[in-house]
Amino acid sequence: MSTARLKINLDALAINWRNLDAKTGCETAAVVKANGYGLDAGRVGKTLAQAGARNFFVAVAEEGIALRRALGPGPGISVFSGHMEGDTKLLRDFQLTPMLNSLDQMLRHFESLPGHPFGVQLDSGMNRLGMEAAEWFAVRDIALAQNPVLLMSHLACADEPGHGMSPYQLKNFTDMTEGLNIPRSLSATGGLLLGRDYHFDLCRPGIGLYGGAPYDNALPVIELEVPVIQTREIAQRESVGYGNSWVAQRDSRIATIAAGYADGLHRAFQRQGIMAYAGSTPCPVVGRISMDLITVDVTDLDEVPETLSLINEVQTVDVLAKAADTIGYEVLTSLGNRYARTYTA
Ligand SMILES: *Cc1c(COP(=O)(O)O)cnc(C)c1O
């Protein structure tokens, strides 16, 4: 079998949730949008529900279907994109709580699902989703009369401690929500790590659960093992791969492994010279990353193992992200469908 194996450690996921939860005095929910950051929202959700999470967030209503099926009727599932046209039946049938983002969404919700739980998303400065202060103050009494279950907002720069945007947004959010006696939530992973001022009644970490920055003390959650399909000996000055971009400086042994950019291993990873690991021994990736294959210089190994590791405790998702000048979130959510995903608990 030449399918690469993506190993997902559900135990580490649960520990990351508990450790983040221990930093707060409030409720800790879990963000499982984009199919649980690519790791399977159902499995992730079940694991975190067992760890103690009672509320979950997804991006769009459709994502709530699989999650509700996995979690059963108890836990709360909230939808960041709110109540869009066509969502009514899904919100009702799968007991999803929309975070309403505009007056339009409010009117739609109150008319089509009267009495159905909802929250309100406020824009405290990011200018992405949610009601701005003026709009909120104009419709606040109407919203409050319908008993929102949560008032939330989102920080733009929480992953940069000391950034002036966070206290600015904290003040805006506080001004919009003070004294209303409704549960409030401002922080994702980054804000949770900024400390208690940012916690309010509920934190909503995502990336930190999955082992990514800015939660630097997270346990790694995934490993990627890629089978070696073939090894060959090449002479000094022979080239490897598309464009002859790598030329051997010595007689070399090259291993070809079975994954590529179609699996989310971006060509840009090569810019900083990533490694494939034989156990703990790093071997340089050489030549261009192709769609389904990657070539590795294994000359210095005594023996070439059956698989090489591309994601592990040393070369984490964040290390790969840095190599491609992107973020761990993008690396995680780009990991492709071809991997055999295996879950350990
Ligand atoms: C994605 C998202 C989160 C989770 O963010 P992380 O940085 O992954 O912890 C929380 N709230 C909102 C509104 C989001 O879009």
The ligand as a MOL file (V3000), in Angstrom:
LIG
                    3D

  0  0  0     0  0            999 V3000
M  V30 BEGIN CTAB
M  V30 COUNTS 15 15 0 0 0
M  V30 BEGIN ATOM
M  V30 1 C -11.7490 30.3250 13.6070 0
M  V30 2 C -12.3910 31.0990 14.6780 0
M  V30 3 C -12.1080 30.8100 16.0270 0
M  V30 4 C -11.0130 29.8630 16.4400 0
M  V30 5 O -9.7780 30.5000 16.2120 0
M  V30 6 P -8.3730 29.8600 16.5360 0
M  V30 7 O -7.4180 30.9480 16.2120 0
M  V30 8 O -8.2460 28.6870 15.6380 0
M  V30 9 O -8.3570 29.4780 17.9700 0
M  V30 10 C -12.8460 31.4650 17.0010 0
M  V30 11 N -13.7790 32.4000 16.6570 0
M  V30 12 C -14.0390 32.7140 15.3750 0
M  V30 13 C -15.0720 33.7520 15.0740 0
M  V30 14 C -13.3420 32.0940 14.3470 0
M  V30 15 O -13.5990 32.4360 13.0770 0
M  V30 END ATOM
M  V30 BEGIN BOND
M  V30 1 1 1 2
M  V30 2 1 2 3
M  V30 3 2 2 14
M  V30 4 1 3 4
M  V30 5 2 3 10
M  V30 6 1 4 5
M  V30 7 1 5 6
M  V30 8 2 6 7
M  V30 9 1 6 8
M  V30 10 1 6 9
M  V30 11 1 10 11
M  V30 12 2 11 12
M  V30 13 1 12 13
M  V30 14 1 12 14
M  V30 15 1 14 15
M  V30 END BOND
M  V30 END CTAB
M  END
